[in-house]
Amino acid sequence: MRTASGAGTLHRQWRRFRRALRLPHLRALLSRWVRVWLPAWFAAVLIAGAGVTVAAITDLTAPPRSAATQQVVRHPAPLAQYDRNFGAAPQIRLNTPAQNRLVAVQRHYQLAGEQQIIAETALKSYAAERRRALRQTAARTQHAQEKIFAEREQRRIRAMVARELAERLRREQAAAEAEAARQRAAGAEPPADAAAAGATASLSNENGTTQVGTVDGATPPGQDGIPFGRVVGGVMPVASGTIGARFGAYGFWSSYHTGVDFRAGFGEPVHAVAAGVVTYAGNSGDWAGNHVAIRHADGVSTMYSHLSDIEVSPGQPVAAGQEIGRVGQTGRAFGPHLHFEVYPPGIRPGDVYRAVDPLPWLNSIGVHPR
Ligand SMILES: [Zn+2]
């Protein structure tokens, strides 16, 4: 029985241990640990983590140190001086290497941005400077081209005038010689003004066109059917009455503008500014293109150039305001307009270097262009 009793005791003890293992209070202990301590630990860990995070953020986003503090950091030597002046030295806190790297990176990008802005600004001002220089060069080039063109045109006109004069001289001499021969044959003395008479005769047919009187205006005013006198009641030659280029102005045509340019559209009617007689109507193949010349009662001639259409013929009397043609751009003209010239009494229309400023005469007959 002792054995049995001993075995029975061991068995009992084992069963007691087993019972103790299955004890509800062990489970209660466990469940209490799970319910109370685990959340407590968890909360503690969370709070600690949050604290560390907050500390890290406030540290990294802290405002830059004051200049004084930085001074102190860079030069620790004057700390004693600082102490004497301001009391205790400020708390010196050194950045961690990570924070220093971050600050360095931020400064790098800030610097790069500023350099970019400086570069862009410089580029913009350089571009503006270049554009201005190019514009100036273009303007200078155009001006030079215009000048060259004008000079070439003027040389051409001078050569033309010289040829015309030489031809006139040749014909005058031929006429004088012929007259002298005729006089010799007739056994009479040659008249003293044979040359002048020859000149007048030759000039009247200079351009191969019929003209009234002599083209150089040698016929005194009043001898061609129009009574000599003051011209009044003038009319604007084109409807606009607006001047584009004035007399003497520098332009494409020449370095010296021999008339005024009235602004007008292609095909607009052109009117005689005053009553008179048509002394030329045609195209002599030069700069004027189709043009009409009219001599007025006071001996002044007006000339209307670059016409697209001519509606009068030489010798025809015209009234003030009568339509004589249409605006065009024949001859040397850049775009349609009316080139209008005024010649004093005795000057042949087309003798451009003797043309006068049309405005005073126009104003005197009551025409006031704008
Ligand atoms: Zn003109």
Residues whose N, C-alpha, C, O or C-beta is under 5 A from the ligand:
A	BS01	ZN	V260 D261 H339
